[in-house]
């Protein structure tokens, strides 16, 4: 595999990953709530599930999924429901960690890292269109005449690094927002915007077609 192909693949995955979506919105939210350092657990959850989705497409199961309308709809509706649940949870939360209150700061370290990992993995898994993307993209960068396993391993490694970096960029942005907007009134508005965005993303996913 040539360097030009690796660069082209990296650029394609980066653009697809950095575009705001449910996972990046969660990265921003967790960065605000828990800080960038603890949000690394969320980033790992995103990367782990992204790797699973990519592997599903590589081994050919993605084609089976795309052919099964029932399985596709189950995953899509479950993902949509979870996004709406996340949005409602954020709206009902007492604060989003941007108020600057001592009590809010103390709660930052109380959320188990495995819960952050699970939340991120669930949000990522709830988007079956990611499998469509991988099923369409991977064949474009794999040469049948070369070592298939070696090529797939390289592409998966590149993809994992890019997914982690994109997630953490949003997390750092969320942490920066905390340091800039410290008033409780601002925090409430940000919480409403993010909570509503999650609900909107869930409704949009449920209403979307393939």
C-alpha positions as a Markdown table, in Angstrom:
| # | Residue | x | y | z |
|---|---|---|---|---|
| 1 | Unk | 0.0 | 0.0 | 0.0 |
| 2 | Unk | 1.5 | 3.3 | -1.1 |
| 3 | Unk | 1.9 | 6.4 | 1.1 |
| 4 | Unk | -0.5 | 8.3 | -1.1 |
| 5 | Unk | -3.2 | 5.7 | -0.4 |
| 6 | Unk | -2.6 | 6.0 | 3.3 |
| 7 | Unk | -2.8 | 9.8 | 3.2 |
| 8 | Unk | -6.0 | 9.6 | 1.1 |
| 9 | Unk | -7.6 | 7.1 | 3.5 |
| 10 | Unk | -6.5 | 9.2 | 6.5 |
| 11 | Unk | -8.0 | 12.4 | 5.0 |
| 12 | Unk | -11.3 | 10.6 | 4.2 |
| 13 | Unk | -11.7 | 9.2 | 7.7 |
| 14 | Unk | -10.6 | 12.4 | 9.4 |
| 15 | Unk | -13.3 | 14.5 | 7.5 |
| 16 | Unk | -15.9 | 11.9 | 8.2 |
| 17 | Unk | -14.9 | 11.8 | 11.9 |
| 18 | Unk | -14.5 | 15.5 | 12.6 |
| 19 | Unk | -17.9 | 16.5 | 11.2 |
| 20 | Unk | -20.2 | 17.2 | 14.2 |
| 21 | Unk | -22.5 | 14.3 | 15.0 |
| 22 | Unk | -23.8 | 12.4 | 18.0 |
| 23 | Unk | -20.3 | 11.0 | 19.0 |
| 24 | Unk | -18.6 | 14.4 | 18.7 |
| 25 | Unk | -21.5 | 16.0 | 20.6 |
| 26 | Unk | -20.9 | 13.5 | 23.4 |
| 27 | Unk | -17.2 | 14.3 | 23.4 |
| 28 | Unk | -18.0 | 18.0 | 23.8 |
| 29 | Unk | -20.4 | 17.2 | 26.6 |
| 30 | Unk | -18.1 | 14.9 | 28.5 |
| 31 | Unk | -15.3 | 17.3 | 28.1 |
| 32 | Unk | -17.5 | 20.0 | 29.8 |
| 33 | Unk | -18.8 | 17.6 | 32.5 |
| 34 | Unk | -15.7 | 15.6 | 33.3 |
| 35 | Unk | -12.7 | 17.4 | 31.8 |
| 36 | Unk | -10.5 | 16.2 | 28.9 |
| 37 | Unk | -8.5 | 13.8 | 31.0 |
| 38 | Unk | -11.4 | 11.7 | 32.2 |
| 39 | Unk | -13.0 | 11.9 | 28.7 |
| 40 | Unk | -10.2 | 9.8 | 27.4 |
| 41 | Unk | -12.3 | 6.8 | 28.7 |
| 42 | Unk | -15.2 | 8.0 | 26.4 |
| 43 | Unk | -12.8 | 8.3 | 23.5 |
| 44 | Unk | -11.7 | 4.7 | 24.0 |
| 45 | Unk | -15.3 | 3.6 | 24.0 |
| 46 | Unk | -15.8 | 5.4 | 20.8 |
| 47 | Unk | -12.7 | 3.9 | 19.2 |
| 48 | Unk | -13.6 | 0.4 | 20.4 |
| 49 | Unk | -17.0 | 0.5 | 18.9 |
| 50 | Unk | -15.8 | 2.1 | 15.7 |
| 51 | Unk | -13.3 | -0.7 | 15.4 |
| 52 | Unk | -16.1 | -3.3 | 15.8 |
| 53 | Unk | -18.1 | -1.5 | 13.1 |
| 54 | Unk | -15.1 | -1.4 | 10.8 |
| 55 | Unk | -14.4 | -5.1 | 11.4 |
| 56 | Unk | -18.0 | -6.0 | 10.7 |
| 57 | Unk | -17.7 | -4.3 | 7.3 |
| 58 | Unk | -14.3 | -5.9 | 6.6 |
| 59 | Unk | -15.4 | -9.5 | 7.2 |
| 60 | Unk | -18.5 | -9.0 | 5.0 |
| 61 | Unk | -21.1 | -8.9 | 7.7 |
| 62 | Unk | -21.8 | -5.3 | 6.8 |
| 63 | Unk | -23.2 | -6.5 | 3.5 |
| 64 | Unk | -25.5 | -8.9 | 5.4 |
| 65 | Unk | -26.6 | -6.1 | 7.7 |
| 66 | Unk | -27.4 | -3.8 | 4.8 |
| 67 | Unk | -29.4 | -6.5 | 3.2 |
| 68 | Unk | -31.5 | -7.1 | 6.4 |
| 69 | Unk | -34.0 | -4.3 | 6.7 |
| 70 | Unk | -35.1 | -5.6 | 10.1 |
| 71 | Unk | -31.7 | -5.7 | 11.7 |
| 72 | Unk | -30.8 | -2.3 | 10.3 |
| 73 | Unk | -34.1 | -0.7 | 11.6 |
| 74 | Unk | -33.6 | -2.3 | 15.1 |
| 75 | Unk | -30.1 | -0.8 | 15.4 |
| 76 | Unk | -31.3 | 2.5 | 14.1 |
| 77 | Unk | -34.3 | 2.8 | 16.4 |
| 78 | Unk | -32.3 | 1.6 | 19.4 |
| 79 | Unk | -29.6 | 4.2 | 18.6 |
| 80 | Unk | -32.3 | 6.9 | 18.2 |
| 81 | Unk | -33.9 | 6.0 | 21.5 |
| 82 | Unk | -30.6 | 6.2 | 23.3 |
| 83 | Unk | -29.8 | 9.6 | 21.8 |
| 84 | Unk | -33.2 | 10.9 | 23.0 |
| 85 | Unk | -32.6 | 9.4 | 26.4 |
| 86 | Unk | -29.2 | 11.1 | 26.6 |
| 87 | Unk | -30.7 | 14.4 | 25.7 |
| 88 | Unk | -33.5 | 14.2 | 28.3 |
| 89 | Unk | -30.9 | 13.1 | 30.9 |
| 90 | Unk | -28.8 | 16.2 | 30.1 |
| 91 | Unk | -31.8 | 18.5 | 30.3 |
| 92 | Unk | -32.9 | 17.1 | 33.6 |
| 93 | Unk | -29.4 | 17.2 | 35.1 |
| 94 | Unk | -28.9 | 19.9 | 37.8 |
| 95 | Unk | -26.0 | 21.4 | 35.9 |
| 96 | Unk | -23.6 | 20.6 | 33.1 |
| 97 | Unk | -20.4 | 21.3 | 35.1 |
| 98 | Unk | -20.1 | 24.8 | 33.6 |
| 99 | Unk | -21.4 | 26.8 | 36.6 |
| 100 | Unk | -18.1 | 26.9 | 38.4 |
| 101 | Unk | -19.7 | 25.8 | 41.6 |
| 102 | Unk | -17.7 | 23.8 | 44.1 |
| 103 | Unk | -20.4 | 21.1 | 44.3 |
| 104 | Unk | -20.3 | 20.7 | 40.5 |
| 105 | Unk | -16.5 | 20.4 | 40.5 |
| 106 | Unk | -16.7 | 17.7 | 43.1 |
| 107 | Unk | -19.1 | 15.6 | 41.0 |
| 108 | Unk | -16.6 | 15.6 | 38.1 |
| 109 | Unk | -14.6 | 12.7 | 39.5 |
| 110 | Unk | -17.6 | 10.7 | 40.8 |
| 111 | Unk | -18.7 | 9.3 | 37.4 |
| 112 | Unk | -17.1 | 5.9 | 36.9 |
| 113 | Unk | -14.8 | 5.7 | 33.9 |
| 114 | Unk | -16.5 | 2.5 | 32.7 |
| 115 | Unk | -19.8 | 4.4 | 32.5 |
| 116 | Unk | -18.2 | 7.1 | 30.3 |
| 117 | Unk | -16.8 | 4.3 | 28.2 |
| 118 | Unk | -20.2 | 2.6 | 27.9 |
| 119 | Unk | -22.1 | 5.8 | 27.1 |
| 120 | Unk | -19.7 | 6.6 | 24.3 |
| 121 | Unk | -19.8 | 3.0 | 22.9 |
| 122 | Unk | -23.6 | 3.0 | 23.0 |
| 123 | Unk | -23.8 | 6.3 | 21.1 |
| 124 | Unk | -21.4 | 5.1 | 18.5 |
| 125 | Unk | -23.1 | 1.7 | 18.1 |
| 126 | Unk | -26.4 | 3.3 | 17.6 |
| 127 | Unk | -25.4 | 4.6 | 14.2 |
| 128 | Unk | -25.7 | 1.8 | 11.7 |
| 129 | Unk | -24.8 | 4.2 | 8.9 |
| 130 | Unk | -21.2 | 4.0 | 10.1 |
| 131 | Unk | -21.1 | 0.4 | 8.8 |
| 132 | Unk | -22.4 | 1.6 | 5.5 |
| 133 | Unk | -19.6 | 4.1 | 5.4 |
| 134 | Unk | -16.9 | 1.5 | 6.2 |
| 135 | Unk | -18.4 | -1.0 | 3.7 |
| 136 | Unk | -18.2 | 1.6 | 1.0 |
| 137 | Unk | -14.7 | 3.0 | 1.9 |
| 138 | Unk | -12.5 | 0.1 | 2.8 |
| 139 | Unk | -12.7 | -1.7 | -0.6 |
| 140 | Unk | -11.4 | 1.5 | -2.2 |
| 141 | Unk | -8.1 | 1.3 | -0.3 |
| 142 | Unk | -7.4 | -2.4 | -0.2 |
| 143 | Unk | -5.5 | -4.1 | -3.1 |
| 144 | Unk | -6.6 | -7.7 | -3.6 |
| 145 | Unk | -3.2 | -8.7 | -4.9 |
| 146 | Unk | -1.4 | -7.6 | -1.7 |
| 147 | Unk | -1.6 | -9.0 | 1.8 |
| 148 | Unk | -5.2 | -8.5 | 2.8 |
| 149 | Unk | -4.7 | -8.9 | 6.6 |
| 150 | Unk | -1.7 | -6.6 | 6.7 |
| 151 | Unk | -3.6 | -3.9 | 4.8 |
| 152 | Unk | -6.7 | -4.2 | 7.0 |
| 153 | Unk | -4.6 | -4.0 | 10.1 |
| 154 | Unk | -2.8 | -0.9 | 8.9 |
| 155 | Unk | -6.1 | 0.8 | 7.9 |
| 156 | Unk | -7.7 | -0.1 | 11.3 |
| 157 | Unk | -4.8 | 1.3 | 13.2 |
| 158 | Unk | -4.9 | 4.6 | 11.3 |
| 159 | Unk | -8.6 | 4.8 | 11.7 |
| 160 | Unk | -8.3 | 4.2 | 15.5 |
| 161 | Unk | -5.8 | 7.0 | 15.9 |
| 162 | Unk | -7.8 | 9.4 | 13.9 |
| 163 | Unk | -11.1 | 8.6 | 15.8 |
| 164 | Unk | -9.3 | 9.1 | 19.1 |
| 165 | Unk | -7.8 | 12.4 | 18.1 |
| 166 | Unk | -11.0 | 13.8 | 16.7 |
| 167 | Unk | -12.9 | 12.8 | 19.9 |
| 168 | Unk | -10.3 | 14.4 | 22.1 |
| 169 | Unk | -10.3 | 17.6 | 20.1 |
| 170 | Unk | -14.0 | 18.0 | 20.9 |
| 171 | Unk | -13.4 | 17.1 | 24.5 |
| 172 | Unk | -10.7 | 19.7 | 24.8 |
| 173 | Unk | -13.1 | 22.2 | 23.3 |
| 174 | Unk | -15.7 | 21.3 | 25.9 |
| 175 | Unk | -13.1 | 21.8 | 28.7 |
| 176 | Unk | -12.2 | 25.2 | 27.2 |
| 177 | Unk | -15.8 | 26.2 | 27.2 |
| 178 | Unk | -15.9 | 25.5 | 30.9 |
| 179 | Unk | -13.0 | 27.8 | 31.6 |
| 180 | Unk | -14.5 | 30.6 | 29.4 |
| 181 | Unk | -18.2 | 30.5 | 30.5 |
| 182 | Unk | -18.3 | 30.2 | 34.2 |
| 183 | Unk | -21.6 | 31.8 | 35.0 |
| 184 | Unk | -24.5 | 29.5 | 36.0 |
| 185 | Unk | -26.9 | 31.2 | 33.6 |
| 186 | Unk | -24.6 | 30.5 | 30.7 |
| 187 | Unk | -24.2 | 26.9 | 31.8 |
| 188 | Unk | -28.0 | 26.4 | 31.8 |
| 189 | Unk | -28.3 | 27.7 | 28.3 |
| 190 | Unk | -25.4 | 25.5 | 27.1 |
| 191 | Unk | -27.1 | 22.5 | 28.8 |
| 192 | Unk | -30.4 | 23.2 | 27.0 |
| 193 | Unk | -28.7 | 23.5 | 23.6 |
| 194 | Unk | -26.7 | 20.3 | 24.0 |
| 195 | Unk | -29.7 | 18.3 | 25.5 |
| 196 | Unk | -31.9 | 19.5 | 22.7 |
| 197 | Unk | -29.3 | 18.7 | 20.1 |
| 198 | Unk | -29.1 | 15.1 | 21.4 |
| 199 | Unk | -32.9 | 14.8 | 21.1 |
| 200 | Unk | -32.8 | 16.3 | 17.7 |
| 201 | Unk | -30.1 | 13.9 | 16.6 |
| 202 | Unk | -32.2 | 11.0 | 17.8 |
| 203 | Unk | -35.3 | 12.2 | 16.0 |
| 204 | Unk | -33.3 | 12.8 | 12.9 |
| 205 | Unk | -31.7 | 9.3 | 13.0 |
| 206 | Unk | -35.2 | 7.7 | 13.5 |
| 207 | Unk | -36.7 | 9.7 | 10.6 |
| 208 | Unk | -33.7 | 9.2 | 8.2 |
| 209 | Unk | -33.7 | 6.7 | 5.3 |
| 210 | Unk | -30.7 | 4.6 | 4.3 |
